[in-house]
Amino acid sequence: MGSTKRTTIRLSDERQRLLDEAKGTVADGQYDDPPNSNVIDAALTHLIESRENIDVARGEIDPTTIQQFNTSVL
């Protein structure tokens, strides 16, 4: 069996605020409180898929339009 990497994330006030805000996007309804690991998994998946979508769009859409709908991290 392979080993599992574990790490503890230090949560600054800003990082906790971002996690709390992102939980609302990932939550399945008003009373759902998803674990941080689900929120992080969703964020990482979204980041990767967004980059892939941008790479595909580069051949079809002008750069100004792509930048208009982009995020600050891409």
Phi and psi in radians as a Rosetta constraint file:
Dihedral C 1 N 2 CA 2 C 2 CIRCULARHARMONIC -1.364 0.35
Dihedral N 2 CA 2 C 2 N 3 CIRCULARHARMONIC 2.756 0.35
Dihedral C 2 N 3 CA 3 C 3 CIRCULARHARMONIC -1.473 0.35
Dihedral N 3 CA 3 C 3 N 4 CIRCULARHARMONIC 2.683 0.35
Dihedral C 3 N 4 CA 4 C 4 CIRCULARHARMONIC -1.818 0.35
Dihedral N 4 CA 4 C 4 N 5 CIRCULARHARMONIC 2.228 0.35
Dihedral C 4 N 5 CA 5 C 5 CIRCULARHARMONIC -1.418 0.35
Dihedral N 5 CA 5 C 5 N 6 CIRCULARHARMONIC 2.299 0.35
Dihedral C 5 N 6 CA 6 C 6 CIRCULARHARMONIC -2.194 0.35
Dihedral N 6 CA 6 C 6 N 7 CIRCULARHARMONIC 2.507 0.35
Dihedral C 6 N 7 CA 7 C 7 CIRCULARHARMONIC -2.533 0.35
Dihedral N 7 CA 7 C 7 N 8 CIRCULARHARMONIC 2.674 0.35
Dihedral C 7 N 8 CA 8 C 8 CIRCULARHARMONIC -1.844 0.35
Dihedral N 8 CA 8 C 8 N 9 CIRCULARHARMONIC 2.210 0.35
Dihedral C 8 N 9 CA 9 C 9 CIRCULARHARMONIC -1.631 0.35
Dihedral N 9 CA 9 C 9 N 10 CIRCULARHARMONIC 2.191 0.35
Dihedral C 9 N 10 CA 10 C 10 CIRCULARHARMONIC -1.386 0.35
Dihedral N 10 CA 10 C 10 N 11 CIRCULARHARMONIC 2.175 0.35
Dihedral C 10 N 11 CA 11 C 11 CIRCULARHARMONIC -1.754 0.35
Dihedral N 11 CA 11 C 11 N 12 CIRCULARHARMONIC 1.816 0.35
Dihedral C 11 N 12 CA 12 C 12 CIRCULARHARMONIC -1.211 0.35
Dihedral N 12 CA 12 C 12 N 13 CIRCULARHARMONIC 2.927 0.35
Dihedral C 12 N 13 CA 13 C 13 CIRCULARHARMONIC -1.017 0.35
Dihedral N 13 CA 13 C 13 N 14 CIRCULARHARMONIC -0.712 0.35
Dihedral C 13 N 14 CA 14 C 14 CIRCULARHARMONIC -1.180 0.35
Dihedral N 14 CA 14 C 14 N 15 CIRCULARHARMONIC -0.744 0.35
Dihedral C 14 N 15 CA 15 C 15 CIRCULARHARMONIC -1.125 0.35
Dihedral N 15 CA 15 C 15 N 16 CIRCULARHARMONIC -0.695 0.35
Dihedral C 15 N 16 CA 16 C 16 CIRCULARHARMONIC -1.121 0.35
Dihedral N 16 CA 16 C 16 N 17 CIRCULARHARMONIC -0.686 0.35
Dihedral C 16 N 17 CA 17 C 17 CIRCULARHARMONIC -1.096 0.35
Dihedral N 17 CA 17 C 17 N 18 CIRCULARHARMONIC -0.750 0.35
Dihedral C 17 N 18 CA 18 C 18 CIRCULARHARMONIC -1.130 0.35
Dihedral N 18 CA 18 C 18 N 19 CIRCULARHARMONIC -0.743 0.35
Dihedral C 18 N 19 CA 19 C 19 CIRCULARHARMONIC -1.074 0.35
Dihedral N 19 CA 19 C 19 N 20 CIRCULARHARMONIC -0.775 0.35
Dihedral C 19 N 20 CA 20 C 20 CIRCULARHARMONIC -1.091 0.35
Dihedral N 20 CA 20 C 20 N 21 CIRCULARHARMONIC -0.716 0.35
Dihedral C 20 N 21 CA 21 C 21 CIRCULARHARMONIC -1.172 0.35
Dihedral N 21 CA 21 C 21 N 22 CIRCULARHARMONIC -0.725 0.35
Dihedral C 21 N 22 CA 22 C 22 CIRCULARHARMONIC -1.188 0.35
Dihedral N 22 CA 22 C 22 N 23 CIRCULARHARMONIC -0.522 0.35
Dihedral C 22 N 23 CA 23 C 23 CIRCULARHARMONIC -1.007 0.35
Dihedral N 23 CA 23 C 23 N 24 CIRCULARHARMONIC -0.605 0.35
Dihedral C 23 N 24 CA 24 C 24 CIRCULARHARMONIC -1.117 0.35
Dihedral N 24 CA 24 C 24 N 25 CIRCULARHARMONIC -0.507 0.35
Dihedral C 24 N 25 CA 25 C 25 CIRCULARHARMONIC -1.355 0.35
Dihedral N 25 CA 25 C 25 N 26 CIRCULARHARMONIC -0.639 0.35
Dihedral C 25 N 26 CA 26 C 26 CIRCULARHARMONIC -1.490 0.35
Dihedral N 26 CA 26 C 26 N 27 CIRCULARHARMONIC -0.471 0.35
Dihedral C 26 N 27 CA 27 C 27 CIRCULARHARMONIC -1.026 0.35
Dihedral N 27 CA 27 C 27 N 28 CIRCULARHARMONIC 2.528 0.35
Dihedral C 27 N 28 CA 28 C 28 CIRCULARHARMONIC -1.717 0.35
Dihedral N 28 CA 28 C 28 N 29 CIRCULARHARMONIC 1.233 0.35
Dihedral C 28 N 29 CA 29 C 29 CIRCULARHARMONIC 1.897 0.35
Dihedral N 29 CA 29 C 29 N 30 CIRCULARHARMONIC 2.936 0.35
Dihedral C 29 N 30 CA 30 C 30 CIRCULARHARMONIC -1.072 0.35
Dihedral N 30 CA 30 C 30 N 31 CIRCULARHARMONIC -0.571 0.35
Dihedral C 30 N 31 CA 31 C 31 CIRCULARHARMONIC -1.790 0.35
Dihedral N 31 CA 31 C 31 N 32 CIRCULARHARMONIC 0.087 0.35
Dihedral C 31 N 32 CA 32 C 32 CIRCULARHARMONIC -1.428 0.35
Dihedral N 32 CA 32 C 32 N 33 CIRCULARHARMONIC 2.408 0.35
Dihedral C 32 N 33 CA 33 C 33 CIRCULARHARMONIC -2.231 0.35
Dihedral N 33 CA 33 C 33 N 34 CIRCULARHARMONIC 1.451 0.35
Dihedral C 33 N 34 CA 34 C 34 CIRCULARHARMONIC -1.152 0.35
Dihedral N 34 CA 34 C 34 N 35 CIRCULARHARMONIC 2.589 0.35
Dihedral C 34 N 35 CA 35 C 35 CIRCULARHARMONIC -1.165 0.35
Dihedral N 35 CA 35 C 35 N 36 CIRCULARHARMONIC 2.691 0.35
Dihedral C 35 N 36 CA 36 C 36 CIRCULARHARMONIC -0.953 0.35
Dihedral N 36 CA 36 C 36 N 37 CIRCULARHARMONIC -0.616 0.35
Dihedral C 36 N 37 CA 37 C 37 CIRCULARHARMONIC -1.081 0.35
Dihedral N 37 CA 37 C 37 N 38 CIRCULARHARMONIC -0.651 0.35
Dihedral C 37 N 38 CA 38 C 38 CIRCULARHARMONIC -1.169 0.35
Dihedral N 38 CA 38 C 38 N 39 CIRCULARHARMONIC -0.689 0.35
Dihedral C 38 N 39 CA 39 C 39 CIRCULARHARMONIC -1.140 0.35
Dihedral N 39 CA 39 C 39 N 40 CIRCULARHARMONIC -0.774 0.35
Dihedral C 39 N 40 CA 40 C 40 CIRCULARHARMONIC -1.133 0.35
Dihedral N 40 CA 40 C 40 N 41 CIRCULARHARMONIC -0.750 0.35
Dihedral C 40 N 41 CA 41 C 41 CIRCULARHARMONIC -1.037 0.35
Dihedral N 41 CA 41 C 41 N 42 CIRCULARHARMONIC -0.776 0.35
Dihedral C 41 N 42 CA 42 C 42 CIRCULARHARMONIC -1.123 0.35
Dihedral N 42 CA 42 C 42 N 43 CIRCULARHARMONIC -0.716 0.35
Dihedral C 42 N 43 CA 43 C 43 CIRCULARHARMONIC -1.139 0.35
Dihedral N 43 CA 43 C 43 N 44 CIRCULARHARMONIC -0.749 0.35
Dihedral C 43 N 44 CA 44 C 44 CIRCULARHARMONIC -1.140 0.35
Dihedral N 44 CA 44 C 44 N 45 CIRCULARHARMONIC -0.745 0.35
Dihedral C 44 N 45 CA 45 C 45 CIRCULARHARMONIC -1.086 0.35
Dihedral N 45 CA 45 C 45 N 46 CIRCULARHARMONIC -0.768 0.35
Dihedral C 45 N 46 CA 46 C 46 CIRCULARHARMONIC -1.081 0.35
Dihedral N 46 CA 46 C 46 N 47 CIRCULARHARMONIC -0.739 0.35
Dihedral C 46 N 47 CA 47 C 47 CIRCULARHARMONIC -1.061 0.35
Dihedral N 47 CA 47 C 47 N 48 CIRCULARHARMONIC -0.828 0.35
Dihedral C 47 N 48 CA 48 C 48 CIRCULARHARMONIC -1.126 0.35
Dihedral N 48 CA 48 C 48 N 49 CIRCULARHARMONIC -0.804 0.35
Dihedral C 48 N 49 CA 49 C 49 CIRCULARHARMONIC -1.148 0.35
Dihedral N 49 CA 49 C 49 N 50 CIRCULARHARMONIC -0.634 0.35
Dihedral C 49 N 50 CA 50 C 50 CIRCULARHARMONIC -1.106 0.35
Dihedral N 50 CA 50 C 50 N 51 CIRCULARHARMONIC -0.760 0.35
Dihedral C 50 N 51 CA 51 C 51 CIRCULARHARMONIC -1.089 0.35
Dihedral N 51 CA 51 C 51 N 52 CIRCULARHARMONIC -0.756 0.35
Dihedral C 51 N 52 CA 52 C 52 CIRCULARHARMONIC -1.083 0.35
Dihedral N 52 CA 52 C 52 N 53 CIRCULARHARMONIC -0.729 0.35
Dihedral C 52 N 53 CA 53 C 53 CIRCULARHARMONIC -1.117 0.35
Dihedral N 53 CA 53 C 53 N 54 CIRCULARHARMONIC -0.703 0.35
Dihedral C 53 N 54 CA 54 C 54 CIRCULARHARMONIC -1.130 0.35
Dihedral N 54 CA 54 C 54 N 55 CIRCULARHARMONIC -0.745 0.35
Dihedral C 54 N 55 CA 55 C 55 CIRCULARHARMONIC -1.067 0.35
Dihedral N 55 CA 55 C 55 N 56 CIRCULARHARMONIC -0.708 0.35
Dihedral C 55 N 56 CA 56 C 56 CIRCULARHARMONIC -1.172 0.35
Dihedral N 56 CA 56 C 56 N 57 CIRCULARHARMONIC -0.748 0.35
Dihedral C 56 N 57 CA 57 C 57 CIRCULARHARMONIC -1.176 0.35
Dihedral N 57 CA 57 C 57 N 58 CIRCULARHARMONIC -0.442 0.35
Dihedral C 57 N 58 CA 58 C 58 CIRCULARHARMONIC -0.985 0.35
Dihedral N 58 CA 58 C 58 N 59 CIRCULARHARMONIC -0.542 0.35
Dihedral C 58 N 59 CA 59 C 59 CIRCULARHARMONIC -1.449 0.35
Dihedral N 59 CA 59 C 59 N 60 CIRCULARHARMONIC -0.190 0.35
Dihedral C 59 N 60 CA 60 C 60 CIRCULARHARMONIC -2.085 0.35
Dihedral N 60 CA 60 C 60 N 61 CIRCULARHARMONIC -0.398 0.35
Dihedral C 60 N 61 CA 61 C 61 CIRCULARHARMONIC -2.218 0.35
Dihedral N 61 CA 61 C 61 N 62 CIRCULARHARMONIC 2.533 0.35
Dihedral C 61 N 62 CA 62 C 62 CIRCULARHARMONIC -1.198 0.35
Dihedral N 62 CA 62 C 62 N 63 CIRCULARHARMONIC 2.611 0.35
Dihedral C 62 N 63 CA 63 C 63 CIRCULARHARMONIC -1.009 0.35
Dihedral N 63 CA 63 C 63 N 64 CIRCULARHARMONIC -0.584 0.35
Dihedral C 63 N 64 CA 64 C 64 CIRCULARHARMONIC -1.112 0.35
Dihedral N 64 CA 64 C 64 N 65 CIRCULARHARMONIC -0.717 0.35
Dihedral C 64 N 65 CA 65 C 65 CIRCULARHARMONIC -1.175 0.35
Dihedral N 65 CA 65 C 65 N 66 CIRCULARHARMONIC -0.752 0.35
Dihedral C 65 N 66 CA 66 C 66 CIRCULARHARMONIC -1.031 0.35
Dihedral N 66 CA 66 C 66 N 67 CIRCULARHARMONIC -0.825 0.35
Dihedral C 66 N 67 CA 67 C 67 CIRCULARHARMONIC -1.095 0.35
Dihedral N 67 CA 67 C 67 N 68 CIRCULARHARMONIC -0.616 0.35
Dihedral C 67 N 68 CA 68 C 68 CIRCULARHARMONIC -1.057 0.35
Dihedral N 68 CA 68 C 68 N 69 CIRCULARHARMONIC -0.611 0.35
Dihedral C 68 N 69 CA 69 C 69 CIRCULARHARMONIC -1.804 0.35
Dihedral N 69 CA 69 C 69 N 70 CIRCULARHARMONIC 0.184 0.35
Dihedral C 69 N 70 CA 70 C 70 CIRCULARHARMONIC -1.488 0.35
Dihedral N 70 CA 70 C 70 N 71 CIRCULARHARMONIC 3.011 0.35
Dihedral C 70 N 71 CA 71 C 71 CIRCULARHARMONIC -1.914 0.35
Dihedral N 71 CA 71 C 71 N 72 CIRCULARHARMONIC 2.973 0.35
Dihedral C 71 N 72 CA 72 C 72 CIRCULARHARMONIC -1.215 0.35
Dihedral N 72 CA 72 C 72 N 73 CIRCULARHARMONIC -0.277 0.35
Dihedral C 72 N 73 CA 73 C 73 CIRCULARHARMONIC -1.638 0.35
Dihedral N 73 CA 73 C 73 N 74 CIRCULARHARMONIC -0.191 0.35
